[in-house]
Amino acid sequence: MATERNSVDLVDDTVVRQFARAAVLAALIGASVLVSIPIPLSPAPITLQVLFVYLAGLVLGPVWGAFSLLLYLTAGAVGLPVFAGMKGGLGVLIGHTGGYLWSYPIAAALIGIVVHRGTALRDLRTVPLSLVVGALVMATIVIYGLGTAYMAWLLEYTAWEAISAGVLPFIPGEILKIAAAVAIVRSGRITPVRS
């Protein structure tokens, strides 16, 4: 039984490049947990994960950005030590910081939809700065809204306790991460792969 070589459809090279970029960003977010600074009054540490969430949405767009973060969550769910504190496993995804982690694909998709105005990727240097910053701020609100609400529910915090522990200590760092993400994409060194 012979198979014709002409019957095999090749995957479009744009898809291959986007998949490779999604995998690289998933690996980078996993490696970013090597920098994990515990905060005495918060169950969540300071990490660079959100910077890579921003970059996933900006560089990969809504579909591949969200895919990249789902790939990251899958790697952690199967036990790879890609979560803060070099932890892995399903327990982390349902633990007190699980809401933050589950919000990452949603935040990346939101950034991609707002900045690229759909699934077709735009040159980020031509997107108004206010739109980019606005999308990153909206994504930050989604991340901290979902993460803090889940943490408050799980740990039985009041609203103020949850905000004090899960939001306020992180605001200065998020401002720096937004600035870093904007600087990276505006430099032109990382550009979206357009079809």
C-alpha positions as CSV (number, residue, x, y, z in Angstrom):
1,M,0.0,0.0,0.0
2,A,1.8,3.1,-1.2
3,T,1.1,6.7,-0.1
4,E,1.4,9.5,-2.5
5,R,3.7,12.3,-1.4
6,N,1.4,14.9,-3.0
7,S,-1.4,14.0,-0.7
8,V,0.2,15.6,2.4
9,D,-0.8,19.1,3.1
10,L,2.0,21.2,4.6
11,V,1.3,23.6,7.5
12,D,1.4,27.2,6.5
13,D,4.7,28.8,7.6
14,T,2.9,31.6,9.3
15,V,1.2,29.1,11.6
16,V,4.5,27.4,12.3
17,R,6.1,30.8,13.2
18,Q,3.2,31.8,15.5
19,F,3.3,28.4,17.2
20,A,7.0,28.7,17.7
21,R,6.6,32.2,19.2
22,A,3.8,31.1,21.4
23,A,6.0,28.2,22.7
24,V,8.9,30.6,23.3
25,L,6.7,33.0,25.2
26,A,5.3,30.1,27.3
27,A,8.9,29.1,28.1
28,L,9.9,32.6,29.0
29,I,7.0,33.1,31.4
30,G,8.0,29.8,33.0
31,A,11.6,30.9,33.3
32,S,10.5,34.3,34.7
33,V,9.5,32.6,37.9
34,L,13.1,32.3,38.8
35,V,12.6,35.9,39.9
36,S,10.0,35.5,42.7
37,I,10.0,37.9,45.6
38,P,7.7,37.0,48.5
39,I,5.8,39.9,50.1
40,P,5.2,39.5,53.9
41,L,1.6,40.7,53.9
42,S,0.5,38.9,50.7
43,P,0.1,35.2,49.7
44,A,1.2,36.1,46.2
45,P,4.8,36.9,45.4
46,I,6.2,39.5,42.9
47,T,7.2,37.9,39.6
48,L,7.8,39.0,36.0
49,Q,4.9,36.8,34.7
50,V,2.6,39.6,33.9
51,L,5.2,41.3,31.7
52,F,5.1,38.2,29.5
53,V,1.3,38.1,29.5
54,Y,1.5,41.7,28.2
55,L,4.0,40.7,25.5
56,A,1.9,37.6,24.5
57,G,-1.1,39.8,23.8
58,L,0.9,42.5,22.1
59,V,3.1,40.4,19.9
60,L,1.0,37.3,19.3
61,G,-2.5,38.8,19.2
62,P,-5.7,37.5,20.8
63,V,-5.6,33.9,19.5
64,W,-1.9,33.0,19.7
65,G,-1.4,35.1,22.8
66,A,-4.1,33.2,24.7
67,F,-2.8,29.9,23.3
68,S,0.7,30.7,24.6
69,L,-0.7,31.3,28.1
70,L,-2.8,28.1,27.9
71,L,0.4,26.2,26.9
72,Y,2.1,27.7,29.9
73,L,-0.8,26.7,32.3
74,T,-0.8,23.2,30.8
75,A,3.0,22.8,31.4
76,G,2.5,23.8,35.0
77,A,-0.6,21.6,35.4
78,V,1.4,18.5,34.4
79,G,4.0,19.3,37.1
80,L,6.7,21.3,35.4
81,P,8.0,23.9,37.9
82,V,6.9,26.9,36.0
83,F,4.8,28.7,38.6
84,A,6.0,31.1,41.2
85,G,8.4,29.6,43.7
86,M,9.4,26.9,41.1
87,K,6.2,25.0,41.8
88,G,4.0,23.0,39.4
89,G,0.9,20.8,39.5
90,L,-2.8,21.2,39.6
91,G,-2.7,22.2,43.2
92,V,-1.2,25.6,42.3
93,L,-3.9,26.2,39.7
94,I,-6.6,25.7,42.4
95,G,-4.5,27.3,45.2
96,H,-4.7,30.9,46.5
97,T,-2.9,32.3,43.4
98,G,-4.9,30.2,40.9
99,G,-7.2,33.1,39.9
100,Y,-4.3,35.2,38.8
101,L,-3.0,32.3,36.7
102,W,-6.3,31.5,35.1
103,S,-6.7,35.2,34.2
104,Y,-3.6,35.2,32.0
105,P,-5.1,33.8,28.8
106,I,-8.1,36.1,29.1
107,A,-5.8,39.1,29.7
108,A,-3.6,38.3,26.7
109,A,-6.7,37.8,24.4
110,L,-8.1,41.2,25.6
111,I,-4.8,43.0,24.9
112,G,-4.7,41.4,21.4
113,I,-8.3,42.3,20.6
114,V,-7.9,45.9,21.7
115,V,-4.5,46.6,20.2
116,H,-4.9,44.7,17.0
117,R,-8.6,45.4,16.6
118,G,-9.3,41.7,15.8
119,T,-7.2,38.7,14.9
120,A,-5.2,40.3,12.1
121,L,-1.9,41.6,13.6
122,R,-0.9,45.3,13.2
123,D,2.5,46.9,13.3
124,L,2.7,47.9,17.0
125,R,4.8,51.0,16.2
126,T,1.8,52.5,14.3
127,V,-0.7,51.8,17.1
128,P,-1.4,54.9,19.3
129,L,0.5,54.7,22.6
130,S,-2.7,55.5,24.5
131,L,-4.4,52.5,23.0
132,V,-1.5,50.2,23.9
133,V,-1.3,51.6,27.5
134,G,-5.1,51.4,27.8
135,A,-5.1,47.8,26.8
136,L,-2.4,46.9,29.2
137,V,-4.2,48.7,32.1
138,M,-7.5,46.9,31.2
139,A,-5.6,43.5,31.2
140,T,-4.1,44.4,34.6
141,I,-7.5,45.1,36.0
142,V,-8.7,41.7,34.6
143,I,-5.7,39.9,36.2
144,Y,-6.0,41.5,39.6
145,G,-9.8,41.4,39.6
146,L,-10.0,37.7,38.9
147,G,-7.0,36.9,41.0
148,T,-8.0,38.9,44.0
149,A,-11.6,37.8,43.9
150,Y,-10.6,34.1,43.8
151,M,-8.1,34.6,46.6
152,A,-10.6,36.4,48.7
153,W,-13.2,33.7,48.2
154,L,-10.7,30.9,49.0
155,L,-9.0,32.5,52.0
156,E,-12.2,34.1,53.2
157,Y,-10.8,37.6,53.1
158,T,-13.0,40.8,53.2
159,A,-12.8,43.0,50.1
160,W,-10.4,45.4,51.8
161,E,-8.1,42.5,53.1
162,A,-8.0,41.0,49.6
163,I,-7.2,44.4,47.9
164,S,-4.6,45.1,50.6
165,A,-2.9,41.7,50.1
166,G,-3.5,41.0,46.4
167,V,-3.5,44.4,44.6
168,L,-1.9,47.4,46.4
169,P,1.6,45.9,46.9
170,F,1.8,45.1,43.2
171,I,0.8,48.5,41.6
172,P,4.3,50.0,41.4
173,G,5.7,46.8,39.8
174,E,2.8,46.7,37.3
175,I,3.5,50.3,36.2
176,L,7.1,49.3,35.6
177,K,6.0,46.2,33.6
178,I,3.7,48.2,31.5
179,A,6.5,50.7,30.7
180,A,8.8,47.8,29.9
181,A,6.3,46.1,27.6
182,V,5.7,49.4,25.7
183,A,9.4,50.0,25.4
184,I,10.0,46.5,24.1
185,V,7.3,46.6,21.4
186,R,8.0,50.2,20.4
187,S,11.7,49.4,19.9
188,G,10.7,47.4,16.8
189,R,12.9,44.5,17.8
190,I,9.9,42.2,18.3
191,T,7.3,42.4,15.7
192,P,4.0,40.5,15.1
193,V,4.1,37.8,12.4
194,R,1.5,39.0,9.8
195,S,0.1,36.6,7.2
